[in-house]
Amino acid sequence: MRLYHFSLVIIAVIILFIQLDPTYYVINYVTIPASVLCLFGLIYQYTQKNIFGYIAMAGFAVFLPIGALGILSIREAMDKKMKLEFIRKLNND
């Protein structure tokens, strides 16, 4: 999930630079709510509930191509969890 944290930092820097220029204030109506959705990935890390991962991926979709790093990172974490559950299920049978 290092890529996830790296993506969050890049998005924070992007939003900071956008807010410095008053001509781009309209973009803030999209980027700030999307960045809040990206933070749901932190909740996913602790709860491992897929819904939070999907919400975070929806937030990252606004920030393409940088958001692709976050989407890939969360998807990789979800895949690892699914593989681990599958292996545990095989071992229990």
All heavy atoms as an XYZ file, in Angstrom:
753
protein
N       0.824     -1.196      0.000
C       0.000      0.000      0.000
C       0.872      1.266      0.000
O       0.374      2.340      0.237
C      -0.930      0.010      1.196
C      -1.995     -1.069      1.227
S      -3.450     -0.787      0.259
C      -4.224      0.590      1.027
N       2.170      1.099     -0.280
C       3.022      2.281     -0.367
C       2.592      3.183     -1.514
O       2.648      4.404     -1.392
C       4.479      1.876     -0.551
C       5.178      1.556      0.723
C       6.657      1.527      0.524
N       7.046      0.784     -0.662
C       7.970     -0.141     -0.687
N       8.604     -0.460      0.401
N       8.280     -0.742     -1.815
N       2.179      2.570     -2.621
C       1.716      3.385     -3.744
C       0.480      4.192     -3.373
O       0.288      5.307     -3.860
C       1.406      2.497     -4.945
C       2.581      2.002     -5.756
C       2.107      1.072     -6.866
C       3.350      3.156     -6.339
N      -0.346      3.631     -2.515
C      -1.542      4.344     -2.070
C      -1.147      5.616     -1.321
O      -1.667      6.705     -1.602
C      -2.391      3.442     -1.176
C      -3.504      4.179     -0.483
C      -4.615      4.608     -1.194
C      -3.423      4.492      0.867
C      -5.631      5.309     -0.575
C      -4.427      5.183      1.489
C      -5.535      5.598      0.770
O      -6.530      6.304      1.384
N      -0.217      5.486     -0.390
C       0.212      6.654      0.383
C       0.922      7.667     -0.517
O       0.736      8.878     -0.363
C       1.122      6.228      1.526
C       0.425      5.363      2.529
N      -0.518      5.847      3.396
C       0.524      4.039      2.783
C      -0.968      4.863      4.153
N      -0.349      3.745      3.793
N       1.719      7.171     -1.451
C       2.396      8.047     -2.401
C       1.378      8.816     -3.237
O       1.532     10.018     -3.469
C       3.322      7.200     -3.289
C       4.102      7.982     -4.284
C       5.075      8.878     -3.879
C       3.862      7.828     -5.639
C       5.803      9.602     -4.805
C       4.573      8.551     -6.569
C       5.549      9.439     -6.161
N       0.323      8.152     -3.664
C      -0.728      8.811     -4.444
C      -1.438      9.884     -3.632
O      -1.761     10.951     -4.154
C      -1.749      7.790     -4.929
O      -1.162      6.851     -5.765
N      -1.689      9.594     -2.358
C      -2.335     10.603     -1.503
C      -1.475     11.857     -1.372
O      -1.993     12.978     -1.397
C      -2.612     10.028     -0.118
C      -3.798      9.084      0.012
C      -3.914      8.605      1.456
C      -5.077      9.742     -0.429
N      -0.176     11.680     -1.241
C       0.722     12.830     -1.123
C       0.708     13.645     -2.412
O       0.620     14.882     -2.372
C       2.154     12.362     -0.771
C       3.151     13.501     -0.878
C       2.188     11.763      0.624
N       0.776     12.969     -3.545
C       0.756     13.679     -4.828
C      -0.556     14.435     -5.011
O      -0.567     15.587     -5.453
C       0.999     12.703     -5.995
C       2.434     12.200     -5.961
C       0.713     13.370     -7.331
C       2.731     11.126     -6.969
N      -1.656     13.814     -4.645
C      -2.964     14.475     -4.778
C      -3.045     15.693     -3.864
O      -3.579     16.734     -4.246
C      -4.095     13.467     -4.512
C      -4.187     12.503     -5.687
C      -5.425     14.175     -4.287
C      -5.105     11.345     -5.462
N      -2.509     15.582     -2.652
C      -2.507     16.729     -1.740
C      -1.696     17.883     -2.318
O      -2.106     19.049     -2.231
C      -1.954     16.316     -0.382
N      -0.572     17.584     -2.940
C       0.251     18.627     -3.563
C      -0.490     19.251     -4.738
O      -0.473     20.476     -4.919
C       1.614     18.044     -3.999
C       2.391     19.028     -4.860
C       2.427     17.640     -2.782
N      -1.149     18.432     -5.536
C      -1.913     18.949     -6.671
C      -3.008     19.902     -6.193
O      -3.189     20.990     -6.743
C      -2.517     17.795     -7.493
C      -1.420     17.058     -8.249
C      -3.584     18.293     -8.453
C      -1.886     15.774     -8.901
N      -3.732     19.500     -5.174
C      -4.809     20.355     -4.655
C      -4.246     21.643     -4.082
O      -4.823     22.723     -4.260
C      -5.646     19.587     -3.611
C      -6.456     18.503     -4.315
C      -6.567     20.520     -2.846
C      -7.210     17.601     -3.379
N      -3.103     21.566     -3.422
C      -2.474     22.764     -2.874
C      -2.122     23.738     -3.984
O      -2.416     24.937     -3.883
C      -1.224     22.389     -2.077
C      -0.440     23.557     -1.506
C      -1.223     24.192     -0.360
C       0.920     23.101     -1.039
N      -1.525     23.255     -5.059
C      -1.159     24.139     -6.160
C      -2.385     24.674     -6.896
O      -2.366     25.805     -7.382
C      -0.216     23.429     -7.132
C       1.197     23.368     -6.619
C       1.811     22.147     -6.446
C       1.890     24.513     -6.303
C       3.100     22.066     -5.969
C       3.186     24.453     -5.820
C       3.796     23.224     -5.651
N      -3.423     23.886     -6.992
C      -4.651     24.375     -7.637
C      -5.262     25.503     -6.810
O      -5.752     26.496     -7.356
C      -5.664     23.231     -7.835
C      -5.188     22.304     -8.950
C      -7.048     23.765     -8.167
C      -6.036     21.067     -9.103
N      -5.209     25.388     -5.504
C      -5.810     26.410     -4.651
C      -4.998     27.706     -4.637
O      -5.526     28.752     -4.284
C      -5.980     25.880     -3.239
C      -7.012     24.796     -3.178
C      -7.660     24.718     -1.825
O      -7.344     25.479     -0.934
N      -8.571     23.796     -1.687
N      -3.734     27.648     -5.014
C      -2.924     28.862     -5.053
C      -3.328     29.789     -6.194
O      -3.115     30.991     -6.117
C      -1.441     28.502     -5.186
C      -0.815     27.824     -3.977
C       0.622     27.458     -4.276
C      -0.891     28.718     -2.753
N      -3.912     29.246     -7.244
C      -4.332     30.056     -8.388
C      -5.844     30.273     -8.326
O      -6.618     29.337     -8.472
C      -3.959     29.336     -9.683
C      -4.083     30.246    -10.887
O      -4.470     31.416    -10.718
O      -3.787     29.771    -11.995
N      -6.279     31.498     -8.108
C      -7.722     31.743     -7.940
C      -8.546     31.531     -9.216
O      -9.762     31.414     -9.139
C      -7.791     33.205     -7.503
C      -6.491     33.810     -7.861
C      -5.484     32.707     -7.919
N      -7.914     31.437    -10.366
C      -8.689     31.230    -11.594
C      -9.208     29.806    -11.703
O     -10.131     29.551    -12.472
C      -7.848     31.554    -12.848
O      -6.680     30.735    -12.848
C      -7.455     33.010    -12.858
N      -8.644     28.881    -10.950
C      -9.056     27.482    -11.005
C      -9.931     27.076     -9.815
O      -9.992     25.911     -9.458
C      -7.837     26.566    -11.058
C      -7.042     26.697    -12.319
C      -5.754     27.189    -12.291
C      -7.593     26.341    -13.538
C      -5.018     27.309    -13.455
C      -6.869     26.461    -14.701
C      -5.579     26.946    -14.654
O      -4.856     27.068    -15.806
N     -10.608     28.008     -9.193
C     -11.405     27.694     -8.011
C     -12.533     26.715     -8.320
O     -12.971     25.977     -7.449
C     -11.959     28.961     -7.355
C     -13.094     29.600     -8.117
C     -14.415     29.291     -7.815
C     -12.855     30.502     -9.142
C     -15.462     29.867     -8.507
C     -13.893     31.081     -9.847
C     -15.193     30.761     -9.517
O     -16.224     31.318    -10.201
N     -13.014     26.675     -9.539
C     -14.115     25.781     -9.909
C     -13.686     24.320     -9.814
O     -14.482     23.449     -9.452
C     -14.610     26.116    -11.332
C     -15.684     25.153    -11.771
C     -15.111     27.540    -11.388
N     -12.437     24.050    -10.088
C     -11.927     22.673    -10.024
C     -11.981     22.140     -8.593
O     -12.121     20.932     -8.381
C     -10.504     22.613    -10.597
C     -10.543     22.960    -12.080
C      -9.877     21.248    -10.405
C      -9.189     23.063    -12.732
N     -11.915     23.020     -7.622
C     -11.961     22.588     -6.223
C     -13.274     21.905     -5.869
O     -13.316     21.075     -4.965
C     -11.736     23.766     -5.280
C     -10.321     24.253     -5.325
O      -9.396     23.489     -5.583
N     -10.135     25.536     -5.085
N     -14.339     22.248     -6.574
C     -15.629     21.610     -6.299
C     -15.616     20.126     -6.657
O     -16.458     19.371     -6.178
C     -16.752     22.312     -7.062
C     -16.983     23.740     -6.632
C     -17.007     24.775     -7.547
C     -17.171     24.045     -5.284
C     -17.217     26.080     -7.156
C     -17.381     25.347     -4.881
C     -17.394     26.357     -5.814
O     -17.608     27.644     -5.416
N     -14.681     19.715     -7.485
C     -14.547     18.309     -7.860
C     -13.406     17.641     -7.104
O     -13.542     16.528     -6.611
C     -14.325     18.178     -9.387
C     -14.076     16.742     -9.778
C     -15.503     18.747    -10.143
N     -12.272     18.325     -7.007
C     -11.077     17.690     -6.443
C     -11.152     17.476     -4.934
O     -10.673     16.452     -4.445
C      -9.821     18.494     -6.777
O      -9.952     19.833     -6.286
C      -9.555     18.505     -8.264
N     -11.722     18.395     -4.209
C     -11.766     18.241     -2.755
C     -12.688     17.089     -2.336
O     -12.278     16.250     -1.531
C     -12.123     19.576     -2.071
C     -10.950     20.548     -2.255
C     -12.428     19.369     -0.586
C     -11.186     21.926     -1.742
N     -13.911     16.978     -2.866
C     -14.713     15.790     -2.510
C     -14.067     14.482     -2.971
O     -14.137     13.469     -2.272
C     -16.045     16.017     -3.224
C     -16.132     17.477     -3.430
C     -14.722     17.931     -3.622
N     -13.410     14.501     -4.133
C     -12.749     13.283     -4.605
C     -11.586     12.897     -3.693
O     -11.363     11.714     -3.432
C     -12.262     13.473     -6.034
N     -10.868     13.883     -3.191
C      -9.756     13.567     -2.283
C     -10.273     13.020     -0.953
O      -9.623     12.178     -0.336
C      -8.874     14.793     -2.061
O      -9.609     15.818     -1.427
N     -11.429     13.481     -0.520
C     -12.036     12.921      0.695
C     -12.420     11.464      0.459
O     -12.225     10.601      1.323
C     -13.256     13.764      1.139
C     -14.022     13.073      2.246
C     -12.810     15.142      1.584
N     -12.926     11.167     -0.734
C     -13.246      9.772     -1.065
C     -11.987      8.912     -1.100
O     -12.017      7.745     -0.720
C     -13.972      9.694     -2.412
C     -15.388     10.236     -2.461
C     -15.941     10.121     -3.880
C     -16.280      9.513     -1.484
N     -10.880      9.492     -1.535
C      -9.613      8.748     -1.564
C      -9.172      8.331     -0.159
O      -8.517      7.302      0.016
C      -8.517      9.581     -2.200
S      -8.746      9.889     -3.945
N      -9.531      9.100      0.834
C      -9.146      8.789      2.213
C      -9.855      7.552      2.759
O      -9.462      7.020      3.790
C      -9.401      9.995      3.112
C      -8.533     11.215      2.821
C      -8.951     12.370      3.722
C      -7.070     10.894      3.008
N     -10.899      7.100      2.073
C     -11.566      5.880      2.503
C     -10.646      4.663      2.378
O     -10.910      3.632      2.969
C     -12.856      5.656      1.705
C     -14.039      6.396      2.252
C     -14.273      7.706      1.902
C     -14.902      5.762      3.124
C     -15.356      8.391      2.412
C     -16.001      6.440      3.637
C     -16.226      7.755      3.285
N      -9.576      4.798      1.616
C      -8.590      3.729      1.535
C      -7.908      3.480      2.871
O      -7.523      2.350      3.178
N      -7.770      4.514      3.678
C      -7.207      4.338      5.024
C      -8.141      3.497      5.889
O      -7.690      2.652      6.665
C      -6.955      5.700      5.678
C      -5.887      6.572      5.030
C      -5.885      7.951      5.665
C      -4.533      5.918      5.127
N      -9.437      3.734      5.732
C     -10.411      2.941      6.475
C     -10.355      1.496      5.993
O     -10.441      0.558      6.793
C     -11.827      3.531      6.326
C     -11.880      4.943      6.904
C     -12.856      2.635      6.998
C     -13.162      5.684      6.619
N     -10.171      1.317      4.672
C     -10.077     -0.043      4.134
C      -8.882     -0.790      4.727
O      -8.976     -1.982      5.013
C      -9.957     -0.025      2.610
C      -9.631     -1.392      2.058
C     -10.613     -2.365      2.010
C      -8.351     -1.721      1.641
C     -10.325     -3.632      1.547
C      -8.061     -2.975      1.178
C      -9.049     -3.933      1.132
O      -8.753     -5.186      0.694
N      -7.771     -0.096      4.933
C      -6.583     -0.742      5.495
C      -6.862     -1.364      6.856
O      -6.335     -2.421      7.174
C      -5.443      0.261      5.656
C      -4.725      0.577      4.391
C      -3.587      1.532      4.639
O      -3.679      2.419      5.483
N      -2.513      1.346      3.894
N      -7.689     -0.705      7.645
C      -7.927     -1.181      9.000
C      -9.114     -2.137      9.109
O      -9.113     -3.030      9.930
C      -8.122      0.006      9.949
C      -6.863      0.836     10.052
C      -6.796      2.118      9.539
C      -5.714      0.316     10.630
C      -5.640      2.862      9.612
C      -4.556      1.052     10.708
C      -4.520      2.323     10.201
O      -3.366      3.053     10.256
N     -10.130     -1.938      8.272
C     -11.328     -2.769      8.402
C     -11.363     -3.930      7.423
O     -12.072     -4.907      7.662
C     -12.596     -1.919      8.172
O     -12.584     -1.412      6.845
C     -12.712     -0.811      9.200
N     -10.633     -3.816      6.308
C     -10.626     -4.828      5.246
C     -12.018     -5.061      4.653
O     -12.316     -6.143      4.182
C     -10.026     -6.144      5.749
C      -8.586     -6.044      6.177
C      -7.659     -5.707      5.021
O      -7.766     -6.307      3.969
N      -6.779     -4.744      5.222
N     -12.866     -4.069      4.695
C     -14.189     -4.121      4.059
C     -14.061     -3.596      2.637
O     -13.587     -2.483      2.413
C     -15.214     -3.267      4.819
C     -15.381     -3.638      6.265
C     -16.223     -4.860      6.386
C     -16.470     -5.128      7.870
N     -17.132     -6.351      8.117
N     -14.482     -4.398      1.663
C     -14.295     -4.048      0.259
C     -15.011     -2.769     -0.150
O     -14.551     -2.061     -1.044
C     -14.756     -5.190     -0.635
C     -13.803     -6.355     -0.609
O     -12.670     -6.225     -0.160
N     -14.253     -7.487     -1.087
N     -16.109     -2.439      0.492
C     -16.864     -1.250      0.120
C     -16.012      0.014      0.258
O     -16.072      0.920     -0.571
C     -18.192     -1.136      0.920
C     -19.063      0.005      0.388
C     -17.928     -0.946      2.393
C     -19.622     -0.232     -0.966
N     -15.174      0.065      1.293
C     -14.313      1.233      1.491
C     -13.236      1.298      0.401
O     -12.854      2.385     -0.040
C     -13.668      1.206      2.875
C     -14.667      1.338      3.984
C     -14.796      0.349      4.935
C     -15.484      2.446      4.078
C     -15.717      0.453      5.959
C     -16.412      2.568      5.096
C     -16.529      1.569      6.037
N     -12.760      0.159     -0.027
C     -11.795      0.125     -1.123
C     -12.401      0.629     -2.420
O     -11.768      1.379     -3.171
N     -13.637      0.218     -2.701
C     -14.304      0.668     -3.922
C     -14.590      2.169     -3.887
O     -14.482      2.845     -4.902
C     -15.599     -0.106     -4.154
C     -15.363     -1.553     -4.501
C     -16.012     -2.567     -3.810
C     -14.496     -1.923     -5.519
C     -15.808     -3.905     -4.118
C     -14.276     -3.241     -5.842
C     -14.936     -4.229     -5.141
O     -14.730     -5.537     -5.458
N     -14.955      2.690     -2.735
C     -15.199      4.132     -2.612
C     -13.904      4.902     -2.852
O     -13.893      5.929     -3.540
C     -15.801      4.466     -1.227
C     -17.216      3.899     -1.121
C     -15.814      5.971     -0.987
C     -17.817      3.994      0.269
N     -12.799      4.409     -2.303
C     -11.507      5.068     -2.516
C     -11.099      5.025     -3.986
O     -10.579      6.003     -4.521
C     -10.436      4.407     -1.651
N     -11.372      3.903     -4.644
C     -11.044      3.814     -6.072
C     -11.865      4.807     -6.881
O     -11.370      5.375     -7.861
C     -11.275      2.396     -6.579
C     -10.188      1.439     -6.180
S     -10.317     -0.114     -7.057
C     -11.183     -1.094     -5.860
N     -13.117      5.027     -6.493
C     -13.954      6.010     -7.190
C     -13.366      7.414     -7.026
O     -13.394      8.216     -7.961
C     -15.380      5.969     -6.652
N     -12.840      7.710     -5.855
C     -12.198      9.005     -5.646
C     -10.938      9.169     -6.473
O     -10.658     10.237     -7.015
N     -10.159      8.095     -6.588
C      -8.933      8.158     -7.373
C      -9.212      8.283     -8.864
O      -8.370      8.767     -9.614
C      -8.067      6.917     -7.134
C      -7.209      7.002     -5.902
C      -7.369      6.088     -4.883
C      -6.253      7.974     -5.776
C      -6.585      6.150     -3.755
C      -5.454      8.053     -4.654
C      -5.616      7.139     -3.641
N     -10.367      7.855     -9.316
C     -10.694      7.914    -10.742
C     -10.713      9.351    -11.257
O     -10.456      9.591    -12.429
C     -12.032      7.239    -10.999
N     -10.975     10.314    -10.391
C     -10.992     11.717    -10.786
C      -9.584     12.206    -11.118
O      -9.399     13.055    -11.985
C     -11.614     12.579     -9.664
C     -11.492     14.054     -9.940
C     -13.059     12.185     -9.457
N      -8.580     11.636    -10.476
C      -7.212     12.128    -10.589
C      -6.354     11.312    -11.556
O      -5.166     11.119    -11.324
C      -6.543     12.115     -9.211
C      -7.179     13.037     -8.235
C      -7.993     12.541     -7.229
C      -6.995     14.397     -8.316
C      -8.586     13.386     -6.322
C      -7.586     15.248     -7.412
C      -8.381     14.744     -6.415
N      -6.943     10.835    -12.634
C      -6.142     10.071    -13.599
C      -5.118     10.978    -14.241
O      -5.416     12.125    -14.502
C      -7.043      9.448    -14.653
C      -7.889      8.283    -14.154
C      -8.780      7.783    -15.273
C      -7.054      7.161    -13.635
N      -3.947     10.551    -14.504
C      -3.304      9.246    -14.383
C      -2.675      8.977    -13.020
O      -2.357      7.833    -12.720
C      -2.241      9.268    -15.469
C      -1.823     10.682    -15.546
C      -3.079     11.486    -15.250
N      -2.490     10.006    -12.185
C      -1.903      9.784    -10.864
C      -2.784      8.870    -10.036
O      -2.300      8.023     -9.285
C      -1.689     11.133    -10.126
C      -0.730     12.026    -10.906
C      -1.198     10.921     -8.718
C       0.648     11.465    -11.077
N      -4.073      9.001    -10.153
C      -4.996      8.175     -9.395
C      -4.915      6.704     -9.747
O      -5.308      5.849     -8.959
N      -4.379      6.395    -10.920
C      -4.233      4.994    -11.315
C      -3.308      4.253    -10.357
O      -3.511      3.065    -10.083
C      -3.711      4.896    -12.740
N      -2.314      4.941     -9.824
C      -1.426      4.317     -8.833
C      -2.200      3.916     -7.585
O      -2.020      2.835     -7.042
C      -0.291      5.272     -8.449
C       0.707      5.639     -9.537
C       1.666      6.689     -9.017
C       1.437      4.414    -10.003
N      -3.058      4.796     -7.123
C      -3.876      4.488     -5.953
C      -4.855      3.366     -6.226
O      -5.054      2.485     -5.387
N      -5.473      3.385     -7.400
C      -6.423      2.331     -7.764
C      -5.718      0.987     -7.812
O      -6.209     -0.010     -7.264
C      -7.104      2.653     -9.110
C      -8.034      3.852     -8.964
C      -7.870      1.447     -9.631
C      -8.577      4.368    -10.275
N      -4.553      0.935     -8.451
C      -3.803     -0.320     -8.539
C      -3.368     -0.817     -7.166
O      -3.397     -2.017     -6.889
C      -2.590     -0.140     -9.447
C      -2.888      0.065    -10.925
C      -1.610      0.358    -11.678
C      -3.587     -1.146    -11.499
N      -2.972      0.094     -6.299
C      -2.527     -0.289     -4.963
C      -3.666     -0.893     -4.148
O      -3.501     -1.930     -3.498
C      -1.945      0.932     -4.248
O      -1.588      0.616     -2.942
N      -4.822     -0.246     -4.174
C      -5.967     -0.761     -3.413
C      -6.442     -2.084     -4.008
O      -6.757     -3.028     -3.282
C      -7.100      0.279     -3.378
C      -6.667      1.468     -2.535
C      -8.376     -0.324     -2.812
C      -7.635      2.615     -2.541
N      -6.458     -2.178     -5.334
C      -6.881     -3.426     -5.980
C      -5.936     -4.571     -5.630
O      -6.360     -5.699     -5.403
C      -6.935     -3.208     -7.502
C      -7.528     -4.340     -8.251
C      -9.017     -4.383     -7.975
N      -9.359     -5.758     -7.700
C     -10.479     -6.184     -7.182
N     -11.406     -5.320     -6.842
N     -10.717     -7.426     -6.970
N      -4.641     -4.278     -5.566
C      -3.655     -5.295     -5.187
C      -3.885     -5.774     -3.758
O      -3.827     -6.968     -3.471
C      -2.247     -4.739     -5.332
C      -1.167     -5.716     -4.985
C       0.221     -5.088     -5.086
O       0.358     -4.019     -5.702
O       1.144     -5.675     -4.526
N      -4.175     -4.849     -2.856
C      -4.441     -5.221     -1.462
C      -5.706     -6.070     -1.363
O      -5.754     -7.043     -0.600
C      -4.573     -3.968     -0.599
N      -6.732     -5.723     -2.150
C      -7.967     -6.507     -2.133
C      -7.725     -7.907     -2.695
O      -8.260     -8.893     -2.172
C      -9.051     -5.786     -2.937
C      -9.522     -4.501     -2.295
S     -10.583     -3.560     -3.380
C     -12.161     -4.155     -2.823
N      -6.909     -8.009     -3.743
C      -6.598     -9.318     -4.312
C      -5.825    -10.193     -3.333
O      -6.074    -11.394     -3.225
C      -5.806     -9.171     -5.607
C      -6.648     -8.670     -6.766
O      -7.897     -8.776     -6.678
O      -6.061     -8.186     -7.749
N      -4.878     -9.590     -2.617
C      -4.116    -10.352     -1.617
C      -5.038    -10.900     -0.534
O      -4.885    -12.039     -0.095
C      -3.036     -9.475     -0.983
C      -1.838     -9.269     -1.848
C      -0.804     -8.441     -1.120
C       0.387     -8.158     -1.995
N       1.391     -7.329     -1.308
N      -5.989    -10.074     -0.116
C      -6.937    -10.506      0.906
C      -7.782    -11.665      0.397
O      -8.004    -12.652      1.111
C      -7.831     -9.342      1.313
C      -8.850     -9.696      2.357
C      -9.777     -8.521      2.625
C     -11.051     -9.054      3.205
N     -12.228     -8.521      2.601
N      -8.241    -11.569     -0.851
C      -9.064    -12.639     -1.424
C      -8.263    -13.929     -1.575
O      -8.781    -15.021     -1.312
C      -9.629    -12.197     -2.772
C     -10.684    -11.108     -2.651
S     -11.190    -10.391     -4.229
C     -11.918    -11.799     -5.018
N      -6.996    -13.831     -1.960
C      -6.153    -15.022     -2.091
C      -5.931    -15.669     -0.737
O      -5.963    -16.898     -0.613
C      -4.812    -14.652     -2.713
C      -4.889    -14.351     -4.176
C      -3.545    -13.917     -4.710
C      -3.652    -13.446     -6.145
N      -2.369    -12.944     -6.651
N      -5.693    -14.851      0.284
C      -5.480    -15.376      1.628
C      -6.721    -16.085      2.139
O      -6.626    -17.174      2.720
C      -5.085    -14.248      2.579
C      -4.761    -14.636      4.008
C      -3.543    -15.550      4.038
C      -4.511    -13.402      4.840
N      -7.892    -15.508      1.909
C      -9.141    -16.157      2.319
C      -9.357    -17.468      1.566
O      -9.817    -18.448      2.137
C     -10.326    -15.220      2.082
C     -10.394    -14.056      3.039
C     -11.502    -13.082      2.698
O     -12.206    -13.289      1.678
O     -11.654    -12.097      3.435
N      -9.002    -17.501      0.285
C      -9.147    -18.720     -0.502
C      -8.223    -19.820      0.009
O      -8.633    -20.974      0.153
C      -8.853    -18.422     -1.976
C      -8.974    -19.616     -2.865
C     -10.224    -20.133     -3.176
C      -7.851    -20.217     -3.393
C     -10.352    -21.230     -3.999
C      -7.960    -21.317     -4.215
C      -9.211    -21.830     -4.523
N      -6.990    -19.458      0.315
C      -6.034    -20.444      0.848
C      -6.495    -20.958      2.201
O      -6.406    -22.165      2.478
C      -4.626    -19.830      0.916
C      -4.089    -19.626     -0.503
C      -3.677    -20.705      1.724
C      -2.799    -18.853     -0.568
N      -6.993    -20.081      3.046
C      -7.502    -20.519      4.356
C      -8.682    -21.464      4.198
O      -8.823    -22.439      4.935
C      -7.904    -19.323      5.200
C      -6.750    -18.563      5.754
C      -7.202    -17.410      6.611
N      -6.066    -16.673      7.117
C      -6.122    -15.470      7.609
N      -7.310    -14.860      7.699
N      -5.047    -14.860      8.040
N      -9.538    -21.172      3.235
C     -10.697    -22.033      2.982
C     -10.248    -23.403      2.488
O     -10.804    -24.435      2.890
C     -11.609    -21.371      1.947
C     -12.890    -22.137      1.712
C     -13.777    -21.400      0.730
C     -15.015    -22.201      0.464
N     -15.884    -21.566     -0.512
N      -9.235    -23.448      1.634
C      -8.711    -24.726      1.153
C      -8.085    -25.536      2.284
O      -8.236    -26.758      2.350
C      -7.678    -24.507      0.052
C      -8.195    -24.115     -1.313
C      -7.048    -23.881     -2.265
C      -9.110    -25.179     -1.868
N      -7.398    -24.878      3.183
C      -6.744    -25.553      4.305
C      -7.751    -26.092      5.320
O      -7.487    -27.073      5.993
C      -5.740    -24.634      4.992
C      -4.520    -24.390      4.140
O      -4.198    -25.187      3.255
N      -3.838    -23.296      4.385
N      -8.902    -25.436      5.434
C      -9.917    -25.886      6.388
C     -10.706    -27.076      5.879
O     -11.294    -27.816      6.656
C     -10.874    -24.729      6.725
C     -10.222    -23.706      7.625
O      -9.265    -24.017      8.312
N     -10.750    -22.513      7.598
N     -10.747    -27.259      4.570
C     -11.529    -28.386      4.021
C     -10.791    -29.675      4.103
O      -9.890    -30.093      4.432
C     -11.866    -28.126      2.540
C     -12.918    -27.049      2.421
O     -13.617    -26.778      3.406
O     -13.018    -26.466      1.337
